[in-house]
Each structure stands twice: as C-alpha cells, then as structure tokens.
C-alpha cells in the first residue's frame, strides 16, 4: 500500500504545479485552477502522511 501512496503523493505534486502553468499560459481559468490545486493539496496531505509516517510497531511481541 505504501508504493501506491508514494505514487499518489508524487502525482498530486505534479497536479499542484501544472494548473498554474496552464493559467499563466492563458489556457485555464482562475476558478478551475483553484479547485484543482485545493483537491491536489488534500490528496497530497492524505497520501504523503500515510507514506512518510512510520507504522506503529506491535509491542506485544
């Protein structure tokens, strides 16, 4: 599951950068850029926190 979270996190970083480039090129509206970037930020926080935080180990043995 961690490799999937890693790929998802990296793809969301890409989704954070591409809309701003499209906006600067005049290909996207500001509202659509904001919506995509908010969605990508939420996806990144969820997937990166699962990917980067270590798992709790079972102390029972």
Secondary structure, DSSP 8 states (H G I E B T S, - for coil): -HHHHHHHHHHHHHHHHHHHHHHHTTSS-HHHHHHHHHHHHHHHHHHHHHHHS-----TT-
